[in-house]
Amino acid sequence: MKAPARPFSPEILLRSLKESGLRATSPRRRIVDVLFAATEPVSLQEITDRASEGFKGPDYATVFRTISLLERLGFVQKVNLQRACSFYELHQPGKHYDHVVCVRCGKVVVLTEKCPLAGYEQLIAKRYGFANLHHSLEFFGECRECLDSPAPAPRD
């Protein structure tokens, strides 16, 4: 019988950093805590602001370097929200997140349904000789709140 997977946590991620020969510095801990607390993808500026709430936190450059590192290590993934800046979310081993994005207000909903492309992803990997294939799937439309509110007046 296969042992149940341990829950993904900040401690497990930080321990993985240490096992990779990297330090779990205080700024990195704050950034990891922000990622785990986020309920939707976050920008680098949002991470910087949230990690600094209440006291001096990491600066933007530190957040950029840490997110880049976590992305290379496979713990964070970039999410395409079709906005001017990049957004990131945790990439929990064994889990996959797709999104629905409102084009009017920017609301992001993480889909809880099983990804409809999981089988196709395996077929693509096999057919084209790729390993560790992953994808990001975003749907764009208007949320119920925006549909129920009057459309903004056109700009001249």
Rosetta constraint file for C-alpha pairs under 8 A:
AtomPair CA 8 CA 12 HARMONIC 6.34 0.50
AtomPair CA 8 CA 13 HARMONIC 7.49 0.50
AtomPair CA 8 CA 92 HARMONIC 6.75 0.50
AtomPair CA 8 CA 93 HARMONIC 7.91 0.50
AtomPair CA 9 CA 13 HARMONIC 6.39 0.50
AtomPair CA 9 CA 36 HARMONIC 7.59 0.50
AtomPair CA 10 CA 14 HARMONIC 6.07 0.50
AtomPair CA 10 CA 29 HARMONIC 7.83 0.50
AtomPair CA 10 CA 32 HARMONIC 6.21 0.50
AtomPair CA 10 CA 33 HARMONIC 6.47 0.50
AtomPair CA 10 CA 36 HARMONIC 6.95 0.50
AtomPair CA 11 CA 15 HARMONIC 5.95 0.50
AtomPair CA 12 CA 16 HARMONIC 6.17 0.50
AtomPair CA 13 CA 17 HARMONIC 6.43 0.50
AtomPair CA 13 CA 75 HARMONIC 7.63 0.50
AtomPair CA 14 CA 18 HARMONIC 6.43 0.50
AtomPair CA 14 CA 24 HARMONIC 5.85 0.50
AtomPair CA 14 CA 29 HARMONIC 7.43 0.50
AtomPair CA 15 CA 19 HARMONIC 6.18 0.50
AtomPair CA 15 CA 24 HARMONIC 7.86 0.50
AtomPair CA 16 CA 20 HARMONIC 6.19 0.50
AtomPair CA 17 CA 21 HARMONIC 6.57 0.50
AtomPair CA 17 CA 22 HARMONIC 5.18 0.50
AtomPair CA 17 CA 23 HARMONIC 6.64 0.50
AtomPair CA 17 CA 24 HARMONIC 6.67 0.50
AtomPair CA 18 CA 22 HARMONIC 4.89 0.50
AtomPair CA 18 CA 23 HARMONIC 5.64 0.50
AtomPair CA 18 CA 24 HARMONIC 6.53 0.50
AtomPair CA 24 CA 28 HARMONIC 6.04 0.50
AtomPair CA 24 CA 29 HARMONIC 6.43 0.50
AtomPair CA 25 CA 29 HARMONIC 6.20 0.50
AtomPair CA 26 CA 30 HARMONIC 6.30 0.50
AtomPair CA 27 CA 31 HARMONIC 6.25 0.50
AtomPair CA 27 CA 57 HARMONIC 6.53 0.50
AtomPair CA 27 CA 58 HARMONIC 5.28 0.50
AtomPair CA 27 CA 62 HARMONIC 7.70 0.50
AtomPair CA 28 CA 32 HARMONIC 6.09 0.50
AtomPair CA 28 CA 66 HARMONIC 6.67 0.50
AtomPair CA 29 CA 33 HARMONIC 6.11 0.50
AtomPair CA 30 CA 34 HARMONIC 6.29 0.50
AtomPair CA 30 CA 51 HARMONIC 5.44 0.50
AtomPair CA 30 CA 57 HARMONIC 7.49 0.50
AtomPair CA 30 CA 58 HARMONIC 7.89 0.50
AtomPair CA 31 CA 35 HARMONIC 6.35 0.50
AtomPair CA 31 CA 47 HARMONIC 6.64 0.50
AtomPair CA 31 CA 48 HARMONIC 7.75 0.50
AtomPair CA 31 CA 51 HARMONIC 5.91 0.50
AtomPair CA 31 CA 58 HARMONIC 7.96 0.50
AtomPair CA 31 CA 63 HARMONIC 6.99 0.50
AtomPair CA 31 CA 66 HARMONIC 7.85 0.50
AtomPair CA 32 CA 36 HARMONIC 6.27 0.50
AtomPair CA 33 CA 37 HARMONIC 6.15 0.50
AtomPair CA 33 CA 51 HARMONIC 7.95 0.50
AtomPair CA 34 CA 38 HARMONIC 6.11 0.50
AtomPair CA 34 CA 47 HARMONIC 6.38 0.50
AtomPair CA 34 CA 50 HARMONIC 6.53 0.50
AtomPair CA 34 CA 51 HARMONIC 6.22 0.50
AtomPair CA 35 CA 42 HARMONIC 7.90 0.50
AtomPair CA 35 CA 47 HARMONIC 7.57 0.50
AtomPair CA 35 CA 89 HARMONIC 6.56 0.50
AtomPair CA 35 CA 90 HARMONIC 6.35 0.50
AtomPair CA 36 CA 90 HARMONIC 7.21 0.50
AtomPair CA 38 CA 42 HARMONIC 7.17 0.50
AtomPair CA 38 CA 89 HARMONIC 7.89 0.50
AtomPair CA 40 CA 89 HARMONIC 7.15 0.50
AtomPair CA 40 CA 108 HARMONIC 6.43 0.50
AtomPair CA 40 CA 109 HARMONIC 7.09 0.50
AtomPair CA 40 CA 110 HARMONIC 6.85 0.50
AtomPair CA 41 CA 79 HARMONIC 6.98 0.50
AtomPair CA 41 CA 87 HARMONIC 5.53 0.50
AtomPair CA 41 CA 88 HARMONIC 5.05 0.50
AtomPair CA 41 CA 89 HARMONIC 4.85 0.50
AtomPair CA 41 CA 108 HARMONIC 7.81 0.50
AtomPair CA 42 CA 46 HARMONIC 5.96 0.50
AtomPair CA 42 CA 47 HARMONIC 6.55 0.50
AtomPair CA 42 CA 87 HARMONIC 4.97 0.50
AtomPair CA 42 CA 88 HARMONIC 5.31 0.50
AtomPair CA 42 CA 89 HARMONIC 6.59 0.50
AtomPair CA 43 CA 47 HARMONIC 6.27 0.50
AtomPair CA 43 CA 85 HARMONIC 6.92 0.50
AtomPair CA 43 CA 86 HARMONIC 5.86 0.50
AtomPair CA 43 CA 87 HARMONIC 4.35 0.50
AtomPair CA 43 CA 88 HARMONIC 6.22 0.50
AtomPair CA 44 CA 48 HARMONIC 6.15 0.50
AtomPair CA 44 CA 60 HARMONIC 7.14 0.50
AtomPair CA 44 CA 63 HARMONIC 6.59 0.50
AtomPair CA 44 CA 64 HARMONIC 6.58 0.50
AtomPair CA 44 CA 86 HARMONIC 7.39 0.50
AtomPair CA 44 CA 87 HARMONIC 7.05 0.50
AtomPair CA 44 CA 88 HARMONIC 7.81 0.50
AtomPair CA 45 CA 49 HARMONIC 6.10 0.50
AtomPair CA 45 CA 60 HARMONIC 6.85 0.50
AtomPair CA 46 CA 50 HARMONIC 6.00 0.50
AtomPair CA 47 CA 51 HARMONIC 5.89 0.50
AtomPair CA 47 CA 63 HARMONIC 7.19 0.50
AtomPair CA 48 CA 52 HARMONIC 6.25 0.50
AtomPair CA 48 CA 57 HARMONIC 7.38 0.50
AtomPair CA 48 CA 58 HARMONIC 6.46 0.50
AtomPair CA 48 CA 59 HARMONIC 6.34 0.50
AtomPair CA 48 CA 60 HARMONIC 5.79 0.50
AtomPair CA 48 CA 63 HARMONIC 6.30 0.50
AtomPair CA 49 CA 53 HARMONIC 6.43 0.50
AtomPair CA 51 CA 57 HARMONIC 5.52 0.50
AtomPair CA 51 CA 58 HARMONIC 6.78 0.50
AtomPair CA 52 CA 56 HARMONIC 5.28 0.50
AtomPair CA 52 CA 57 HARMONIC 3.96 0.50
AtomPair CA 52 CA 58 HARMONIC 6.67 0.50
AtomPair CA 53 CA 57 HARMONIC 7.44 0.50
AtomPair CA 58 CA 62 HARMONIC 5.86 0.50
AtomPair CA 58 CA 63 HARMONIC 6.45 0.50
AtomPair CA 59 CA 63 HARMONIC 6.39 0.50
AtomPair CA 60 CA 64 HARMONIC 6.11 0.50
AtomPair CA 61 CA 65 HARMONIC 6.19 0.50
AtomPair CA 62 CA 66 HARMONIC 6.02 0.50
AtomPair CA 63 CA 67 HARMONIC 5.97 0.50
AtomPair CA 64 CA 68 HARMONIC 6.09 0.50
AtomPair CA 65 CA 69 HARMONIC 6.14 0.50
AtomPair CA 66 CA 70 HARMONIC 6.10 0.50
AtomPair CA 67 CA 71 HARMONIC 5.96 0.50
AtomPair CA 67 CA 76 HARMONIC 7.05 0.50
AtomPair CA 68 CA 72 HARMONIC 6.23 0.50
AtomPair CA 69 CA 73 HARMONIC 6.25 0.50
AtomPair CA 70 CA 74 HARMONIC 6.20 0.50
AtomPair CA 70 CA 75 HARMONIC 5.20 0.50
AtomPair CA 70 CA 76 HARMONIC 5.45 0.50
AtomPair CA 71 CA 75 HARMONIC 5.74 0.50
AtomPair CA 71 CA 76 HARMONIC 4.49 0.50
AtomPair CA 71 CA 77 HARMONIC 5.68 0.50
AtomPair CA 71 CA 78 HARMONIC 7.75 0.50
AtomPair CA 72 CA 76 HARMONIC 7.97 0.50
AtomPair CA 74 CA 91 HARMONIC 6.68 0.50
AtomPair CA 75 CA 90 HARMONIC 5.81 0.50
AtomPair CA 75 CA 91 HARMONIC 4.92 0.50
AtomPair CA 75 CA 92 HARMONIC 6.56 0.50
AtomPair CA 75 CA 93 HARMONIC 7.88 0.50
AtomPair CA 76 CA 88 HARMONIC 6.54 0.50
AtomPair CA 76 CA 89 HARMONIC 5.57 0.50
AtomPair CA 76 CA 90 HARMONIC 4.42 0.50
AtomPair CA 76 CA 91 HARMONIC 4.83 0.50
AtomPair CA 77 CA 88 HARMONIC 5.57 0.50
AtomPair CA 77 CA 89 HARMONIC 5.64 0.50
AtomPair CA 77 CA 90 HARMONIC 6.29 0.50
AtomPair CA 77 CA 91 HARMONIC 5.79 0.50
AtomPair CA 78 CA 86 HARMONIC 6.79 0.50
AtomPair CA 78 CA 87 HARMONIC 5.73 0.50
AtomPair CA 78 CA 88 HARMONIC 4.51 0.50
AtomPair CA 78 CA 89 HARMONIC 6.70 0.50
AtomPair CA 79 CA 86 HARMONIC 7.10 0.50
AtomPair CA 79 CA 87 HARMONIC 5.40 0.50
AtomPair CA 79 CA 88 HARMONIC 5.59 0.50
AtomPair CA 79 CA 89 HARMONIC 7.17 0.50
AtomPair CA 79 CA 136 HARMONIC 6.76 0.50
AtomPair CA 80 CA 86 HARMONIC 7.16 0.50
AtomPair CA 80 CA 87 HARMONIC 7.01 0.50
AtomPair CA 80 CA 136 HARMONIC 7.61 0.50
AtomPair CA 80 CA 138 HARMONIC 7.19 0.50
AtomPair CA 81 CA 86 HARMONIC 7.80 0.50
AtomPair CA 81 CA 87 HARMONIC 7.22 0.50
AtomPair CA 81 CA 101 HARMONIC 7.00 0.50
AtomPair CA 81 CA 138 HARMONIC 7.32 0.50
AtomPair CA 91 CA 95 HARMONIC 7.24 0.50
AtomPair CA 91 CA 96 HARMONIC 7.35 0.50
AtomPair CA 92 CA 96 HARMONIC 7.48 0.50
AtomPair CA 96 CA 115 HARMONIC 7.52 0.50
AtomPair CA 97 CA 110 HARMONIC 6.40 0.50
AtomPair CA 97 CA 111 HARMONIC 6.54 0.50
AtomPair CA 97 CA 112 HARMONIC 7.63 0.50
AtomPair CA 97 CA 115 HARMONIC 7.81 0.50
AtomPair CA 97 CA 136 HARMONIC 7.49 0.50
AtomPair CA 97 CA 137 HARMONIC 7.95 0.50
AtomPair CA 98 CA 110 HARMONIC 5.94 0.50
AtomPair CA 98 CA 111 HARMONIC 5.43 0.50
AtomPair CA 98 CA 115 HARMONIC 7.11 0.50
AtomPair CA 98 CA 136 HARMONIC 6.33 0.50
AtomPair CA 98 CA 137 HARMONIC 5.05 0.50
AtomPair CA 98 CA 138 HARMONIC 5.86 0.50
AtomPair CA 99 CA 108 HARMONIC 6.54 0.50
AtomPair CA 99 CA 109 HARMONIC 5.53 0.50
AtomPair CA 99 CA 110 HARMONIC 4.62 0.50
AtomPair CA 99 CA 111 HARMONIC 5.46 0.50
AtomPair CA 99 CA 137 HARMONIC 6.51 0.50
AtomPair CA 99 CA 138 HARMONIC 4.74 0.50
AtomPair CA 99 CA 139 HARMONIC 6.18 0.50
AtomPair CA 100 CA 108 HARMONIC 5.77 0.50
AtomPair CA 100 CA 109 HARMONIC 5.17 0.50
AtomPair CA 100 CA 110 HARMONIC 6.61 0.50
AtomPair CA 100 CA 111 HARMONIC 7.03 0.50
AtomPair CA 100 CA 138 HARMONIC 5.68 0.50
AtomPair CA 100 CA 139 HARMONIC 4.62 0.50
AtomPair CA 100 CA 140 HARMONIC 5.77 0.50
AtomPair CA 100 CA 141 HARMONIC 7.44 0.50
AtomPair CA 101 CA 106 HARMONIC 6.21 0.50
AtomPair CA 101 CA 107 HARMONIC 5.75 0.50
AtomPair CA 101 CA 108 HARMONIC 4.60 0.50
AtomPair CA 101 CA 109 HARMONIC 6.49 0.50
AtomPair CA 101 CA 138 HARMONIC 7.01 0.50
AtomPair CA 101 CA 139 HARMONIC 6.10 0.50
AtomPair CA 101 CA 140 HARMONIC 4.83 0.50
AtomPair CA 101 CA 141 HARMONIC 6.34 0.50
AtomPair CA 101 CA 142 HARMONIC 7.64 0.50
AtomPair CA 101 CA 143 HARMONIC 7.96 0.50
AtomPair CA 102 CA 106 HARMONIC 4.94 0.50
AtomPair CA 102 CA 107 HARMONIC 5.20 0.50
AtomPair CA 102 CA 108 HARMONIC 6.58 0.50
AtomPair CA 102 CA 140 HARMONIC 5.91 0.50
AtomPair CA 102 CA 141 HARMONIC 5.10 0.50
AtomPair CA 102 CA 142 HARMONIC 4.65 0.50
AtomPair CA 102 CA 143 HARMONIC 5.42 0.50
AtomPair CA 103 CA 107 HARMONIC 7.97 0.50
AtomPair CA 103 CA 140 HARMONIC 6.26 0.50
AtomPair CA 103 CA 141 HARMONIC 5.67 0.50
AtomPair CA 103 CA 142 HARMONIC 5.80 0.50
AtomPair CA 104 CA 142 HARMONIC 6.31 0.50
AtomPair CA 104 CA 146 HARMONIC 6.84 0.50
AtomPair CA 105 CA 146 HARMONIC 7.11 0.50
AtomPair CA 107 CA 143 HARMONIC 7.63 0.50
AtomPair CA 117 CA 121 HARMONIC 5.93 0.50
AtomPair CA 118 CA 122 HARMONIC 6.68 0.50
AtomPair CA 119 CA 123 HARMONIC 6.45 0.50
AtomPair CA 120 CA 124 HARMONIC 6.17 0.50
AtomPair CA 121 CA 125 HARMONIC 6.18 0.50
AtomPair CA 121 CA 133 HARMONIC 7.06 0.50
AtomPair CA 121 CA 134 HARMONIC 7.27 0.50
AtomPair CA 121 CA 135 HARMONIC 7.91 0.50
AtomPair CA 122 CA 126 HARMONIC 6.19 0.50
AtomPair CA 122 CA 133 HARMONIC 7.77 0.50
AtomPair CA 123 CA 127 HARMONIC 5.98 0.50
AtomPair CA 124 CA 128 HARMONIC 5.94 0.50
AtomPair CA 124 CA 129 HARMONIC 7.99 0.50
AtomPair CA 124 CA 130 HARMONIC 7.73 0.50
AtomPair CA 125 CA 129 HARMONIC 5.56 0.50
AtomPair CA 125 CA 130 HARMONIC 4.52 0.50
AtomPair CA 125 CA 131 HARMONIC 6.18 0.50
AtomPair CA 125 CA 133 HARMONIC 6.27 0.50
AtomPair CA 126 CA 130 HARMONIC 6.49 0.50
AtomPair CA 142 CA 146 HARMONIC 6.23 0.50
AtomPair CA 142 CA 147 HARMONIC 6.45 0.50
AtomPair CA 143 CA 147 HARMONIC 6.29 0.50
AtomPair CA 144 CA 148 HARMONIC 6.10 0.50
AtomPair CA 145 CA 149 HARMONIC 6.32 0.50
AtomPair CA 146 CA 150 HARMONIC 7.63 0.50
AtomPair CA 146 CA 151 HARMONIC 7.80 0.50
